[in-house]
């Protein structure tokens, strides 16, 4: 019988959608799960500025948004149009608007150690340094991947319950996060 799920490690970018922060707050309160560790993507110099990106996401289309679009287009090619479609749908429907919050400001991480990590990148894949994997192994039962893109390597086997991961377009609101709450409660039994 599996052991109970008590300690969640969150892999995140520097900003997360507000509904994800709210979902994590609800899970920690309702399912008696703690978040002792948040591994936050510390981008390299050639990455896009996360503050500028969050500002473009949180506001209506402006010069910053257009400039960011062209920067993404040169880097991400076709994926840029998926992001542009998402932005346009947010503009026309307040229900789907995804405000971004800094991990440091999210209440759900109030008791967590927030560790910024620069992953090892190989093309589109990211791996974690061994000291990060060891810390996750020592302190957490399961990992929830909310950022970092495609991951591989030892981090996938670092916890007893593995990694929960999904494509961000599948879940558009807090009501869709009940599966995580049910999962954590089922593992506690």
C-alpha positions in Angstrom: 0.0 0.0 0.0 1.4 3.4 -0.9 2.4 5.8 1.8 0.3 9.0 2.3 0.9 12.0 0.2 2.0 14.8 2.5 4.7 16.9 0.9 4.3 18.4 -2.6 7.2 19.9 -4.6 6.1 22.4 -7.1 8.2 23.0 -10.3 7.3 26.5 -11.5 8.3 29.4 -13.6 8.8 32.7 -11.8 5.2 33.6 -12.4 2.2 31.2 -12.4 -1.4 31.8 -13.3 -3.5 33.1 -10.4 -5.9 30.1 -10.6 -3.0 27.7 -10.1 -1.9 29.6 -6.9 -5.5 29.5 -5.7 -5.7 25.7 -6.5 -2.6 25.0 -4.5 -3.9 27.1 -1.6 -7.1 25.0 -1.6 -5.2 21.7 -1.8 -3.0 22.6 1.1 -6.0 23.7 3.2 -8.5 21.0 2.2 -6.3 17.9 1.7 -3.7 18.5 4.5 -0.9 18.6 2.0 2.1 20.8 2.5 4.4 22.5 0.0 7.9 22.4 1.6 9.7 23.2 -1.6 9.1 25.2 -4.8 11.7 24.8 -7.5 11.6 28.0 -9.6 13.0 28.3 -13.0 15.9 30.8 -12.9 16.2 31.8 -16.6 19.5 32.3 -18.3 20.5 35.6 -19.7 19.1 34.8 -23.2 15.6 34.0 -21.8 12.7 36.5 -21.9 12.4 38.8 -18.9 9.7 37.2 -16.7 8.5 40.5 -15.3 8.0 41.9 -18.8 6.3 38.7 -19.9 3.9 38.8 -16.9 3.2 42.5 -17.6 2.3 41.6 -21.2 0.0 38.8 -20.0 -1.7 40.8 -17.3 -2.5 43.8 -19.4 -4.3 44.4 -22.7 -2.4 44.4 -25.9 0.1 47.2 -26.0 3.6 48.0 -27.5 5.2 45.6 -24.9 2.9 42.8 -26.0 3.6 43.3 -29.7 7.4 43.4 -29.1 7.2 40.3 -27.0 5.2 38.6 -29.8 7.9 39.2 -32.3 10.6 38.1 -29.9 8.7 34.9 -29.3 8.1 34.4 -33.0 11.9 34.5 -33.7 12.5 32.0 -30.9 9.5 29.7 -30.8 8.2 29.9 -34.3 4.8 28.2 -34.6 4.3 27.9 -30.9 4.0 31.7 -30.8 0.7 31.5 -32.6 -0.7 29.2 -29.9 0.3 31.8 -27.3 -1.2 34.6 -29.4 -4.5 32.7 -29.7 -4.6 32.3 -26.0 -4.0 36.0 -25.4 -6.7 37.0 -27.8 -9.2 34.6 -26.2 -8.4 36.2 -22.8 -9.0 39.6 -24.2 -12.5 38.7 -25.4 -13.5 36.7 -22.3 -12.7 37.9 -18.8 -13.6 34.3 -17.6 -10.6 32.9 -19.4 -8.2 35.7 -18.5 -5.2 34.3 -16.6 -3.6 36.8 -14.3 0.0 36.0 -13.5 1.4 36.1 -9.9 5.0 35.9 -8.8 5.7 32.7 -6.9 7.2 34.7 -4.1 3.9 36.6 -3.7 1.6 33.5 -3.8 0.1 32.6 -0.4 0.4 28.9 -1.2 4.2 29.1 -1.0 4.2 31.0 2.4 5.9 28.1 4.2 7.9 26.8 1.3 11.6 27.1 0.6 11.7 28.8 -2.8 14.8 27.6 -4.6 15.7 29.2 -7.9 17.4 26.7 -10.2 18.9 27.1 -13.7 18.1 23.8 -15.4 20.4 22.0 -17.8 18.9 22.5 -21.2 19.3 20.1 -24.2 17.2 21.4 -27.0 13.6 21.5 -25.7 14.4 19.3 -22.7 15.3 20.4 -19.2 17.2 18.4 -16.6 17.9 19.3 -13.0 21.2 19.5 -11.2 21.8 16.5 -8.9 21.7 18.6 -5.7 18.2 19.7 -6.6 17.1 16.2 -7.3 18.5 15.0 -4.0 16.7 17.8 -2.1 13.4 16.9 -3.8 14.0 13.2 -2.9 14.6 14.0 0.7 11.7 16.4 1.3 8.8 15.5 -1.0 6.4 12.7 -1.9 5.2 14.0 -5.2 6.1 16.7 -7.8 3.6 19.0 -9.5 5.1 20.4 -12.7 3.6 23.9 -13.4 6.7 25.2 -15.3 10.0 24.4 -16.9 8.6 22.9 -20.1 9.7 19.4 -21.0 11.6 17.7 -18.2 13.6 14.5 -18.2 16.2 12.8 -16.1 16.5 11.8 -12.4 13.8 14.3 -11.3 11.2 12.0 -12.8 12.0 9.3 -10.2 13.0 11.5 -7.3 9.7 11.0 -5.4 7.6 8.1 -4.4 4.5 9.2 -6.3 6.3 10.6 -9.3 5.4 13.8 -11.3 2.0 15.2 -12.0 2.3 17.1 -15.3 -0.2 18.3 -17.9 -0.5 20.6 -20.9 -1.6 24.1 -19.7 -4.4 24.4 -22.3 -6.2 21.4 -20.9 -7.1 23.1 -17.6 -8.5 26.6 -17.9 -9.9 27.2 -14.4 -9.9 26.4 -10.7 -12.9 24.1 -11.1 -10.8 21.8 -13.2 -8.3 21.1 -10.4 -10.6 18.8 -8.4 -8.6 15.8 -9.8 -5.5 16.9 -7.8 -7.5 17.2 -4.6 -9.1 13.8 -5.2 -5.7 12.3 -6.0 -4.1 13.6 -2.8 -7.0 12.5 -0.6 -7.0 9.0 -2.2 -3.3 8.5 -1.6 -3.7 9.5 2.1 -6.0 6.5 2.6 
